[in-house]
Amino acid sequence: MTTETTGRTITIASVIDVVGILATDSTEGQVYFMDTNKRNGSVGQGTEQLKTAVEKGDRLVWMVQPLECEAYAAIDDIIIDKEFCEPEKKTYEGTDISFWVGTVKKDITVTSYSVKFKVGTRAKSIATAPTLCLIGPPVTP
């Protein structure tokens, strides 16, 4: 389903320690998130508990950057309530480098989500805990 984008484009970047994930079989302490919307209320920059401030119509772009340049990492899925956002996998033209895009369908108070990553030569993807959130804008008095 395509939802018209009328808001801002917000990039949500994940920095991932592929070697750490492969060694511990967990994303805990191995993935850090940040977005381009701190000015408008996002909190938890550089942590596993990023809360991205969004409004209906905002376009969200998820991307991954491995710490080790020679290690493979890609987003395999974004698990979120499709009532609010339906991320889709896209690739940069002429490459196999992927990113995910979704539009916020309606106003949100708070909804949590998790990200599944493919890392290294691991056959199964591995998910973050659902500590990431999309939150509505801060209320001003």
For each residue, the residues with C-beta under 8 A, 3 or more apart:
1: 86
2: 103
3: 57 86 103 104 105
4: 57 103
5: 9 57 58 59 103
6: 56 57
7: 54 55 56 57 58 59 104
8: 37 40 55 58 59
9: 5 58 59 60 61
10: 35 36 37 42 52 54 58 59 60 61
11: 35 36 61 62 63
12: 33 34 35 50 52 60 61 62 63
13: 33 34 35 62 63 64 65
14: 31 32 33 62 63 64 65 75 115 117
15: 31 32 33 34 64 65 66 67
16: 21 27 30 31 64 65 66 67 73 117 119
17: 20 21 30 31 66 67 68
18: 21 22 66 67 68 71 72 73 119 120
19: 22 23 67 68 71
20: 17 23 24 29 30
21: 16 17 18 24 25 26 27 30 31 117 119 120 122 126
22: 18 19 25 119 120 122
23: 19 20
24: 20 21 28 29 30
25: 21 22 126
26: 21 29 30 126
27: 16 21 30 31 48 117 126 127 128 129
28: 24 48 129
29: 20 24 26 48
30: 16 17 20 21 24 26 27
31: 14 15 16 17 21 27 48 115 117 128
32: 14 15 46 47 48
33: 12 13 14 15 44 45 46 47 48 50 132
34: 12 13 15 45 46 50
35: 10 11 12 13 38 42 45 50 52
36: 10 11
37: 8 10 40 41 42 52 53 54
38: 35 41 42 43 45
39:
40: 8 37 53 137
41: 37 38 53 135 137 138
42: 10 35 37 38 45 50 51 52 53 135
43: 38 50 51 53
44: 33 47 49 50 51
45: 33 34 35 38 42 50
46: 32 33 34
47: 32 33 44 50
48: 27 28 29 31 32 33 128 129 131 132
49: 44 131 132 133
50: 12 33 34 35 42 43 44 45 47 132 133
51: 42 43 44 110 132 133 134 135
52: 10 12 35 37 42 60 132 133 134 135
53: 37 40 41 42 43 135 136 137 138
54: 7 10 37 58 60 104 108 134 135 136 137
55: 7 8 58 104 107 136 137
56: 6 7 104 105 106 107 108
57: 3 4 5 6 7 103 104
58: 5 7 8 9 10 54 55 103 104
59: 5 7 8 9 10 101 102 103
60: 9 10 12 52 54 85 87 101 102 103 104 134
61: 9 10 11 12 99 100 101
62: 11 12 13 14 75 78 87 99 100 101 115
63: 11 12 13 14 75 99 100
64: 13 14 15 16 73 74 75 117
65: 13 14 15 16 73
66: 15 16 17 18 69 71 72 73
67: 15 16 17 18 19 71
68: 17 18 19 71
69: 66
70:
71: 18 19 66 67 68 119 120
72: 18 66 118 119 120 121
73: 16 18 64 65 66 117 118 119 120
74: 64 98 117 118
75: 14 62 63 64 78 89 98 99 100 115 116 117 118
76: 116 117 118 125
77: 115 116 125 127
78: 62 75 87 100 102 113 114 115 116
79: 113 114 115 116 127 130
80: 84 85 87 102 111 113 134
81: 84 85 111 113
82: 85 86
83: 105 106
84: 80 81 104 105 106 108 111 134
85: 60 80 81 82 102 103 104 105 134
86: 1 3 82 102 105
87: 60 62 78 80 100 101 102
88: 100 101 102
89: 75 98 99 100
90: 98 99 100 101
91: 95 96 97 98 99
92: 95 97 98 99
93:
94:
95: 91 92
96: 91
97: 91 92
98: 74 75 89 90 91 92
99: 61 62 63 75 89 90 91 92
100: 61 62 63 75 78 87 88 89 90
101: 59 60 61 62 87 88 90
102: 59 60 78 80 85 86 87 88
103: 2 3 4 5 57 58 59 60 85
104: 3 7 54 55 56 57 58 60 84 85 108 134
105: 3 56 83 84 85 86
106: 56 83 84
107: 55 56 136
108: 54 56 84 104 111 134 135 136
109: 135 136
110: 51 133 134 135 136
111: 80 81 84 108 133 134
112: 130 131 132 133
113: 78 79 80 81 130 132 133 134
114: 78 79 127 128 129 130 131 132
115: 14 31 62 75 77 78 79 127 128 132
116: 75 76 77 78 79 125 126 127 128
117: 14 16 21 27 31 64 73 74 75 76 125 126 127 128
118: 72 73 74 75 76 122 125
119: 16 18 21 22 71 72 73 122 126
120: 18 21 22 71 72 73
121: 72
122: 21 22 118 119 125 126
123:
124:
125: 76 77 116 117 118 122
126: 21 25 26 27 116 117 119 122
127: 27 77 79 114 115 116 117
128: 27 31 48 114 115 116 117 131 132
129: 27 28 48 114
130: 79 112 113 114
131: 48 49 112 114 128
132: 33 48 49 50 51 52 112 113 114 115 128
133: 49 50 51 52 110 111 112 113
134: 51 52 54 60 80 84 85 104 108 110 111 113
135: 41 42 51 52 53 54 108 109 110
136: 53 54 55 107 108 109 110
137: 40 41 53 54 55
138: 41 53
139:
140:
141:
